[in-house]
Amino acid sequence: MDISVVIPLFNEDESLPELTSWIARVMTDNNFSYEILFVDDGSTDTSWQVIEELKLSYPAVKAIKFRRNYGKSAALNVAFEASQGDVIITMDADLQDSPDEIPELFRRLKEEKLDIISGWKKKRYDPITKTIPTKLFNAATRKMSGIQLNDFNCGLKAYRCDVVKTIEVYGEMHRYIPVIAKWAGFKNIGEQVVEHRARKYGVTKFGMSRFINGFLDLLSIFFVGKFGKRPMHFFGSMGVLSFLIGTVMALWIIGEKLYHIAMNLPIKREVTEQPGFYIALVAIIVGSQLFLTGFVAELVTRNATERNQYLIEKEIL
């Protein structure tokens, strides 16, 4: 099968017939073998009934329904496991992504031998309260990940099959699939300017909280990708540094008092009356806790079943 079109959705019953018809027309015009995989993320409207009706007219339609709303990441992860195409195209169900982009995404992925192509909504039809935070979020992600994409959160993306079968998407990590893929060794990541259409039906399902959650998820991705198998290198280094700084400060303050006593110089303040002494104690305690945190984390990862599981691309045995 050439293409699996993965569409997570939540309360999008009005747009589904038009979207399905559009995708089918594009696939037929380009002679693609395909499947359309809907994941109903606990919709409370008639989305599932619409999908069941669409299945009668479009045999390529497949669907999974969650009992409740788990989020876009969970929907994508389940769809990735179920998809069978050589190329997986993800897109939103709200008709803001154009299926006409699919042939070019497929061609580039095959001819340029890319792992991922991420869409870039260069011209957006969103309010300024959404576009400005998005630009700041994309800039921070570029800086931390080293991946030069302009629009990490675009729902329209194309993947090689082995990419989606290798990675795991959880929490709200769907924004960072290119970052997750890079940490898994898939570094051929491209970008394509795609059409962004104004929403035709319904309302957006995402609020401003997604930017806060997105930033926290970015920190998680960065930490797990870099130190997931060696947490002692992070916590231990920070702990030793904090402990040494506190120890040096404490020794300096105590040594200064002993020097004044030895030289019969007046002592202006006792050791326990100096703020620096308590700062030094805090630094020593925090350093010890960080070191112990790294030690415990190392014990946990050492007993994890996936500690020595690595991604092997090819073998000659």
C-alpha positions in Angstrom: 0.0 0.0 0.0 1.3 3.4 -1.0 -0.2 5.8 1.6 -1.9 5.7 4.9 -3.8 9.0 5.7 -4.0 9.3 9.5 -6.7 11.7 10.8 -7.2 12.2 14.5 -10.5 13.9 15.3 -12.7 15.2 18.1 -16.2 16.5 17.3 -15.7 17.1 13.6 -18.8 15.4 12.2 -19.6 18.3 9.8 -16.2 18.2 8.0 -15.7 14.5 7.6 -17.8 13.8 4.5 -16.1 16.6 2.5 -12.6 15.7 3.7 -13.1 12.0 2.9 -14.4 12.8 -0.6 -11.5 15.2 -1.2 -8.9 12.7 -0.1 -10.4 9.9 -2.3 -10.4 12.2 -5.3 -6.8 13.1 -4.9 -5.8 9.4 -4.4 -7.7 8.3 -7.5 -6.3 11.0 -9.7 -2.8 10.0 -8.7 -3.4 6.2 -8.8 -2.3 5.7 -5.2 -3.3 2.7 -3.2 -4.3 4.0 0.1 -6.2 3.8 3.4 -7.9 6.6 5.4 -7.5 5.9 9.1 -9.7 8.0 11.4 -9.2 8.0 15.1 -12.2 9.3 17.0 -10.8 10.7 20.2 -13.9 10.3 22.3 -16.2 12.6 20.3 -19.5 13.5 21.8 -21.2 14.5 18.6 -22.2 12.2 15.7 -18.6 11.8 14.3 -18.6 8.0 14.7 -21.9 7.6 13.0 -20.7 9.7 10.1 -17.6 7.5 9.8 -19.7 4.3 9.7 -21.8 5.8 6.9 -18.6 6.9 5.0 -17.3 3.3 5.2 -20.2 2.1 3.1 -19.2 4.5 0.3 -15.4 4.4 0.7 -13.9 1.0 1.3 -10.5 2.5 2.1 -11.9 4.1 5.3 -10.8 2.5 8.6 -11.5 3.8 12.0 -10.7 3.5 15.7 -12.8 5.0 18.5 -11.6 5.8 22.0 -14.0 5.5 24.9 -13.0 8.9 26.1 -10.9 11.8 25.0 -7.2 10.9 25.4 -5.6 13.6 23.3 -4.0 13.9 19.9 -0.8 12.2 20.8 -2.6 9.0 21.9 -4.7 9.1 18.8 -1.6 9.4 16.6 0.3 6.6 18.5 -2.5 4.1 18.0 -2.9 5.1 14.4 0.8 4.7 13.7 0.6 1.1 15.1 -2.4 0.3 12.9 -1.2 2.0 9.6 0.0 -0.2 6.7 1.1 2.3 4.1 4.7 2.8 3.0 4.2 6.5 3.6 2.1 7.9 6.4 0.4 11.3 6.0 -1.1 12.9 9.1 -3.6 15.8 8.8 -6.2 17.4 10.9 -9.9 16.8 10.3 -11.1 20.4 10.3 -10.4 21.0 6.6 -7.6 23.5 7.4 -5.1 21.1 5.8 -5.4 20.5 2.1 -5.3 16.9 0.7 -4.0 18.4 -2.5 -0.6 18.6 -0.8 -0.4 14.8 -0.5 1.1 14.0 -4.0 4.0 16.4 -3.6 4.7 15.2 0.0 4.8 11.6 -1.3 7.0 12.4 -4.2 9.5 14.4 -2.2 9.7 11.7 0.6 10.5 9.0 -2.0 12.8 10.9 -4.4 14.7 13.0 -1.8 14.9 10.0 0.5 13.7 12.0 3.5 12.5 10.5 6.8 10.0 13.2 7.6 8.5 16.2 5.7 6.8 18.7 8.0 4.3 21.2 6.6 4.8 24.9 7.1 1.7 27.1 7.2 3.5 30.2 6.0 0.3 32.1 5.5 -2.1 31.4 8.4 -5.7 32.2 9.0 -5.5 32.3 12.8 -5.9 35.2 15.3 -2.8 37.0 16.5 -3.3 35.5 19.9 -2.4 32.2 18.4 0.2 33.2 15.8 2.5 35.1 18.0 2.8 32.4 20.8 3.3 29.9 18.0 6.3 31.8 16.5 7.9 32.1 20.0 7.3 28.4 20.6 8.8 27.4 17.2 11.9 29.6 17.8 12.5 28.0 21.2 12.1 24.5 19.8 14.5 25.2 16.9 17.0 26.5 19.4 16.8 23.5 21.8 16.5 20.8 19.2 18.7 22.0 16.4 16.0 21.1 13.8 15.5 24.0 11.5 11.7 23.9 11.0 9.5 26.9 10.9 6.3 25.1 12.0 6.7 22.2 14.4 3.0 22.0 15.2 1.6 21.8 11.7 -0.7 18.8 11.6 0.1 18.0 7.9 3.3 15.8 7.9 4.6 12.9 5.9 6.6 10.0 7.4 8.3 6.9 6.1 6.7 3.8 7.6 9.7 2.8 9.7 9.8 6.2 11.4 6.3 5.9 12.9 6.8 2.2 13.7 9.9 3.1 15.7 8.9 6.1 17.8 6.4 6.4 20.6 4.2 9.4 20.9 2.6 10.0 24.4 1.4 12.8 26.6 1.2 15.9 24.3 4.4 15.0 22.4 2.7 15.2 19.0 4.2 18.7 18.6 7.7 17.2 18.9 7.5 14.2 16.6 10.4 15.5 14.5 12.4 15.9 17.7 11.5 12.4 18.9 12.4 11.1 15.5 15.8 12.9 15.5 16.7 11.4 18.8 15.8 8.0 17.4 18.3 8.5 14.6 16.0 9.7 11.8 17.8 12.9 10.8 16.7 13.5 7.2 13.9 16.0 8.0 12.5 18.3 5.4 9.9 21.0 5.2 7.3 22.1 2.7 5.2 25.2 2.5 1.5 24.1 2.6 -1.8 25.8 2.2 -3.5 26.8 5.4 -7.3 27.1 5.0 -9.7 29.0 7.2 -11.8 26.8 9.5 -15.0 26.0 7.7 -16.9 24.1 10.5 -16.9 24.0 14.3 -14.3 25.6 16.6 -10.8 24.9 17.6 -10.3 22.4 20.4 -7.0 23.8 21.7 -6.7 26.7 24.2 -3.8 28.8 25.4 -2.7 26.1 27.9 -1.2 24.2 25.1 1.7 26.6 24.9 2.6 26.1 28.6 2.2 22.3 28.2 4.2 22.4 25.0 7.1 24.2 26.6 7.2 21.7 29.5 7.0 18.8 27.0 9.9 20.3 25.1 12.0 20.2 28.3 11.0 16.6 28.9 11.9 15.6 25.4 15.3 17.4 25.6 16.1 15.8 29.0 14.9 12.2 28.1 16.6 12.3 24.7 20.0 13.5 26.1 20.1 11.9 29.6 17.4 9.2 29.5 20.0 6.4 29.7 22.5 8.2 31.9 20.7 10.4 34.4 23.7 10.4 36.7 25.6 12.6 34.2 23.0 15.3 34.7 22.0 15.1 38.3 25.5 14.0 39.5 27.3 16.9 37.7 24.8 19.5 39.1 25.1 17.9 42.5 28.8 17.8 42.7 29.1 21.4 41.4 26.6 22.6 44.0 28.3 20.6 46.8 31.7 22.0 45.9 30.5 25.6 45.8 28.8 25.2 49.2 31.9 23.5 50.7 34.3 26.2 49.4 32.1 29.0 50.8 31.7 27.3 54.2 35.5 26.6 54.4 36.3 30.2 53.4 34.0 31.6 56.1 35.3 29.3 58.8 38.9 29.8 57.7 38.5 33.5 57.8 37.3 33.3 61.5 40.3 31.0 62.4 42.7 33.5 60.7 41.3 36.4 62.8 41.6 34.3 66.0 45.2 33.3 65.2 46.2 36.9 64.4 44.3 38.4 67.4 42.2 40.4 65.0 38.7 41.5 66.0 35.9 39.3 64.7 33.1 41.4 63.3 30.5 38.7 63.0 30.2 35.1 64.2 30.1 32.4 61.5 26.4 31.7 62.2 25.6 35.4 61.8 26.7 35.5 58.2 24.2 35.0 55.4 26.9 33.4 53.2 27.2 30.5 55.7 23.5 29.5 55.3 23.8 29.9 51.6 26.7 27.5 51.7 24.7 25.0 53.8 21.8 25.1 51.4 24.2 24.6 48.4 25.7 21.5 50.2 22.3 20.0 51.0 21.0 20.7 47.5 24.1 19.2 46.0 23.8 16.1 48.1 20.1 15.7 47.1 20.9 16.1 43.4 23.7 13.5 43.6 21.4 11.0 45.4 18.6 11.7 42.8 21.1 10.8 40.1 22.2 7.7 41.9 18.6 6.5 42.4 17.7 7.4 38.8 20.7 5.4 37.6 19.6 2.4 39.6 16.1 2.6 38.1 17.4 2.9 34.5 19.9 0.0 35.1 17.0 -2.3 35.9 14.8 -1.0 33.1 14.1 -3.6 30.4 14.9 -1.2 27.6 18.2 0.0 28.9 20.3 -1.8 26.3 17.8 -1.7 23.5 19.2 0.3 20.6 17.8 1.1 17.2 19.6 -1.0 14.5 19.1 0.2 10.9 21.0 -2.6 9.1 22.9 -5.8 9.9 25.4 -8.0 8.1 25.9 -11.1 10.3 
